[in-house]
Amino acid sequence: MQLEGKIIGPWVAELRRAWESVREAIAPRPFTLDLSGVSFVDAEGIEALREIYAASHASFIANSPLTKHFAELVTGELNRNGK
């Protein structure tokens, strides 16, 4: 799933709707969240991404320090790495 722009406010609800529409279809296959085009994620957006990650064990495409940071917030890597 390729995400772009800001994951905030009404876009969080749209992300959840999009996820629910593909969730069952992708269940047996690997799932990737492409954050390359994301410029900001608020707390509610991080929570939505965490829900998707928990349900799918998604991998992330993150091409900048900012998008890598978002991926780390979602996966909990910041806490594991002591950063």
C-alpha positions in Angstrom: 0.0 0.0 0.0 1.5 3.3 -1.1 0.8 6.2 1.2 1.4 9.9 0.4 1.1 13.3 2.0 0.0 13.7 5.6 -1.6 11.0 7.6 -3.7 13.2 9.8 -7.3 13.9 10.7 -9.8 12.6 8.1 -6.9 10.9 6.2 -6.5 8.5 9.1 -10.0 7.4 8.8 -9.5 7.0 5.0 -6.3 4.9 5.7 -8.3 2.6 8.0 -11.1 2.2 5.4 -8.5 1.4 2.7 -6.9 -1.1 5.0 -10.2 -2.8 5.8 -11.0 -3.1 2.1 -7.8 -5.0 1.3 -7.2 -6.8 4.6 -8.8 -10.1 3.9 -7.5 -10.2 0.3 -3.8 -9.8 1.3 -3.9 -11.9 4.5 -1.9 -14.9 3.2 0.6 -12.7 1.4 3.4 -10.4 2.5 2.2 -6.8 2.9 4.3 -3.6 2.4 3.5 -0.1 3.5 5.3 2.4 1.3 5.9 5.6 3.3 8.2 7.2 0.8 5.7 9.9 -0.1 4.6 10.6 3.5 5.5 14.0 4.9 3.8 13.9 8.3 2.0 11.5 10.6 0.1 12.6 13.7 -0.4 10.4 16.8 -3.7 9.0 15.5 -2.0 8.2 12.2 0.8 6.3 14.0 -1.8 4.4 15.9 -3.6 3.4 12.7 -0.3 2.3 11.2 0.5 0.3 14.3 -2.9 -1.5 14.0 -2.1 -2.3 10.4 1.4 -3.5 11.3 0.1 -5.7 14.1 -2.5 -7.3 11.9 -0.2 -7.8 8.9 3.4 -7.8 10.1 3.9 -5.4 7.2 7.3 -4.4 5.9 8.1 -0.8 5.3 9.6 1.2 2.4 11.1 4.3 3.9 13.5 6.4 1.8 14.4 9.3 4.1 15.3 9.8 7.7 11.8 11.2 8.3 10.0 8.2 6.8 12.4 5.8 8.6 11.5 7.6 11.8 7.8 7.0 11.1 8.4 3.3 10.5 10.4 3.0 13.7 7.6 4.7 15.7 5.2 2.1 14.3 7.3 -1.0 14.8 8.7 0.0 18.1 12.3 -0.1 16.8 13.1 3.2 18.6 12.5 1.5 22.0 14.5 -1.6 21.0 17.4 0.3 19.7 17.6 2.6 22.7 17.2 5.7 20.5 
